Amino acid sequence: MAANARNSHNLILSRSHPAFGASAETVTFRAGETILAANRTTTHVFFPESLVATFVRHLLDGSTIGAGIVGFEGVIGIEAMFGATAQPSDVIVQVGGTAVRVPAMIAGSVFESDREFRGLVLRFANAFALQIGQAAVCNWFHPLERRLSYWLLNVADRIASTNGQKGIEISLTQEFLANMLGTRIASINEAISTLTTSGLIRHRRHLIEIVDRPGLEEGACECYATVSSLYARDRVL
């Protein structure tokens, strides 16, 4: 369902007020839906408001891995504004919500003509590239419990900033987590059990609640602090 976009909570749009006009629409996505498919022509650019999405890479052996997370701070389909026609990841919704959708041609035109908007998009693009680079290091070197903590904190940051919640509940399945973190469901179950036993989270069917945010940050790998400081430095998130 679409409606004319007003009062956007996306940081890039609220800071720059680009001239999209009536071409901008607010669209709603459910968790698990694909916003963009890998290696398909990017026809629209999306500015998340309340949804959170992951860029997911698929390998030839059928395995998957989450490469980066984006929410209200960023853009999905940014390649269209840089002159590319596609990108190599599926972009899958983790937390359902809304986004502002703009035809790629119009978004690209505004990117070229609006200096303030262009600067904000480029600032996000740089930060997101750093996040993806850190994810590569994280997936190779760090144990699953710490990577899971890092992932949960990234999602929680984007939920809390859009709805003002103090307690954060994240709706998901073990299968979804296994796909995001590139591991087996049995390993995800063990990691969830470890964090639950430590009192950092509560786990119910298809739902994880963060109950000890400071403890979860302490238990996360160094990547959370590294990426958070980069986003704060560049005033992206």
C-alpha positions as CSV (number, residue, x, y, z in Angstrom):
1,M,0.0,0.0,0.0
2,A,1.5,3.4,-0.9
3,A,0.7,7.0,0.0
4,N,2.4,10.3,-0.5
5,A,5.4,10.6,1.7
6,R,5.4,13.2,4.4
7,N,7.3,13.9,7.6
8,S,9.9,11.3,6.9
9,H,11.9,9.8,9.7
10,N,14.7,8.8,7.4
11,L,17.7,10.9,8.5
12,I,18.9,11.7,5.0
13,L,15.5,13.0,3.9
14,S,14.7,14.9,7.1
15,R,18.1,16.6,7.0
16,S,18.1,17.6,3.3
17,H,14.4,17.8,2.1
18,P,15.2,16.7,-1.5
19,A,12.9,17.7,-4.3
20,F,11.3,14.3,-5.1
21,G,7.8,15.8,-5.3
22,A,4.9,13.5,-5.9
23,S,7.2,10.7,-7.1
24,A,8.0,9.8,-3.5
25,E,5.7,7.2,-1.9
26,T,5.7,5.6,1.5
27,V,5.6,1.8,1.2
28,T,5.3,-0.9,3.8
29,F,7.3,-4.2,4.0
30,R,6.9,-7.2,6.2
31,A,9.8,-9.1,7.8
32,G,11.3,-11.6,5.4
33,E,10.3,-9.7,2.2
34,T,12.9,-8.9,-0.4
35,I,13.3,-5.2,-1.2
36,L,15.9,-5.6,-3.9
37,A,17.1,-8.8,-5.5
38,A,20.7,-9.5,-6.3
39,N,21.9,-8.7,-9.9
40,R,18.5,-7.3,-10.9
41,T,18.0,-3.9,-12.3
42,T,17.5,-1.3,-9.6
43,T,14.3,0.6,-10.6
44,H,13.7,2.4,-7.3
45,V,15.7,3.8,-4.4
46,F,14.4,3.2,-0.8
47,F,14.9,5.4,2.2
48,P,14.0,3.3,5.3
49,E,11.9,5.0,8.0
50,S,11.0,2.2,10.5
51,L,12.1,-0.9,8.7
52,V,15.5,-2.6,9.1
53,A,17.0,-4.6,6.3
54,T,20.1,-6.8,5.7
55,F,22.2,-7.1,2.6
56,V,22.6,-10.8,2.1
57,R,25.2,-12.5,-0.1
58,H,24.5,-16.0,-1.6
59,L,27.4,-18.3,-2.3
60,L,27.6,-21.0,-5.0
61,D,27.3,-23.8,-2.4
62,G,23.9,-22.4,-1.3
63,S,25.1,-20.8,2.0
64,T,24.3,-17.2,2.8
65,I,25.9,-14.4,5.0
66,G,24.7,-11.0,6.0
67,A,27.0,-8.3,4.7
68,G,25.5,-5.2,6.3
69,I,22.5,-3.7,8.0
70,V,20.7,-0.5,7.1
71,G,17.8,1.3,8.7
72,F,16.5,4.9,9.1
73,E,20.0,6.3,8.7
74,G,20.5,5.2,5.1
75,V,19.5,4.3,1.6
76,I,18.7,1.0,-0.2
77,G,19.4,1.0,-4.0
78,I,22.2,3.7,-3.6
79,E,24.0,2.2,-6.6
80,A,21.3,3.6,-8.9
81,M,22.4,7.1,-7.9
82,F,26.0,6.3,-8.7
83,G,25.2,5.2,-12.2
84,A,25.2,1.4,-11.6
85,T,22.2,-0.7,-12.6
86,A,22.4,-3.5,-10.0
87,Q,24.2,-4.8,-6.9
88,P,25.3,-8.3,-5.8
89,S,23.1,-8.7,-2.7
90,D,19.6,-9.5,-1.8
91,V,18.2,-6.9,0.5
92,I,15.9,-8.6,3.0
93,V,13.7,-7.0,5.6
94,Q,14.6,-8.0,9.2
95,V,12.2,-5.7,11.0
96,G,9.0,-4.8,9.1
97,G,8.1,-1.2,8.6
98,T,8.0,1.7,6.1
99,A,10.3,3.2,3.6
100,V,10.1,6.1,1.2
101,R,10.3,4.8,-2.4
102,V,11.6,7.0,-5.2
103,P,12.1,6.0,-8.9
104,A,15.8,5.5,-9.5
105,M,15.9,8.0,-12.4
106,I,14.5,10.8,-10.2
107,A,16.7,9.9,-7.2
108,G,19.7,10.0,-9.5
109,S,18.8,13.4,-10.9
110,V,18.3,14.9,-7.5
111,F,21.6,13.4,-6.4
112,E,23.3,15.2,-9.2
113,S,21.6,18.6,-8.7
114,D,21.2,18.8,-4.9
115,R,24.6,19.3,-3.2
116,E,23.3,18.9,0.4
117,F,21.5,15.7,-0.4
118,R,24.5,14.4,-2.4
119,G,26.8,15.0,0.6
120,L,24.5,13.1,3.0
121,V,24.2,10.2,0.6
122,L,28.0,10.0,0.1
123,R,28.5,10.2,3.9
124,F,26.2,7.2,4.4
125,A,27.8,5.3,1.5
126,N,31.3,5.7,3.1
127,A,30.0,4.6,6.5
128,F,28.2,1.6,5.1
129,A,31.3,0.5,3.1
130,L,33.2,0.6,6.4
131,Q,30.5,-1.5,8.0
132,I,30.7,-4.1,5.2
133,G,34.5,-4.2,5.5
134,Q,34.2,-4.8,9.3
135,A,31.7,-7.5,8.8
136,A,34.2,-9.4,6.6
137,V,36.7,-9.3,9.5
138,C,34.0,-10.2,12.0
139,N,32.7,-13.2,10.1
140,W,36.2,-14.6,9.7
141,F,37.7,-14.1,13.2
142,H,35.1,-13.8,15.9
143,P,33.1,-16.5,17.7
144,L,29.4,-16.8,17.0
145,E,28.2,-15.6,20.4
146,R,30.0,-12.3,20.0
147,R,28.9,-11.9,16.4
148,L,25.3,-12.6,17.5
149,S,25.6,-9.9,20.2
150,Y,26.9,-7.5,17.6
151,W,24.1,-8.2,15.2
152,L,21.4,-7.8,17.9
153,L,22.8,-4.5,19.0
154,N,22.9,-3.2,15.4
155,V,19.2,-4.0,14.9
156,A,18.3,-2.7,18.4
157,D,19.9,0.7,17.6
158,R,17.7,1.1,14.6
159,I,14.5,0.0,16.3
160,A,15.1,2.2,19.4
161,S,15.9,5.3,17.4
162,T,12.6,5.0,15.4
163,N,10.1,4.1,18.1
164,G,11.6,5.3,21.3
165,Q,11.4,1.9,23.0
166,K,13.4,1.3,26.2
167,G,13.0,-2.5,26.0
168,I,13.9,-3.9,22.7
169,E,12.1,-7.0,21.3
170,I,13.3,-8.4,17.9
171,S,11.0,-10.8,16.0
172,L,12.9,-13.5,14.1
173,T,13.5,-17.2,13.7
174,Q,16.6,-19.3,14.2
175,E,16.6,-20.1,10.5
176,F,16.7,-16.4,9.7
177,L,19.6,-15.8,12.1
178,A,21.5,-18.8,10.7
179,N,21.2,-17.3,7.2
180,M,22.3,-13.8,8.4
181,L,25.3,-15.2,10.4
182,G,26.3,-17.9,7.9
183,T,26.1,-20.8,10.3
184,R,23.9,-23.8,11.2
185,I,20.6,-23.6,13.1
186,A,22.1,-25.8,15.8
187,S,24.9,-23.4,16.3
188,I,22.5,-20.5,16.5
189,N,20.5,-22.3,19.2
190,E,23.6,-22.8,21.2
191,A,24.6,-19.1,20.9
192,I,21.1,-18.0,21.9
193,S,21.2,-20.4,24.9
194,T,24.5,-19.0,26.0
195,L,23.3,-15.4,25.9
196,T,20.0,-16.4,27.7
197,T,21.8,-18.3,30.4
198,S,24.1,-15.2,30.9
199,G,21.0,-13.1,31.5
200,L,21.7,-10.8,28.5
201,I,18.5,-11.7,26.5
202,R,15.2,-13.5,26.9
203,H,14.2,-15.9,24.1
204,R,10.7,-17.0,23.3
205,R,9.4,-18.5,20.1
206,H,10.4,-16.2,17.2
207,L,11.3,-13.4,19.6
208,I,14.4,-12.2,21.3
209,E,14.3,-9.5,24.0
210,I,17.4,-7.6,25.1
211,V,17.3,-7.3,28.8
212,D,20.9,-6.3,29.7
213,R,22.1,-3.9,27.1
214,P,25.4,-3.0,28.8
215,G,26.2,-6.6,29.3
216,L,25.4,-7.4,25.7
217,E,27.7,-4.6,24.6
218,E,30.5,-5.9,26.8
219,G,30.0,-9.4,25.4
220,A,29.9,-8.3,21.7
221,C,33.0,-8.4,19.6
222,E,35.0,-5.2,19.1
223,C,33.2,-4.7,15.8
224,Y,30.2,-3.1,17.4
225,A,32.3,-0.4,19.1
226,T,34.3,0.1,15.9
227,V,31.4,0.6,13.6
228,S,29.4,2.6,16.1
229,S,32.3,5.1,16.5
230,L,32.6,5.4,12.8
231,Y,28.9,6.1,12.3
232,A,29.0,8.6,15.2
233,R,32.1,10.3,13.8
234,D,30.5,10.9,10.5
235,R,27.2,11.8,12.0
236,V,25.4,9.0,10.1
237,L,23.5,7.3,13.0
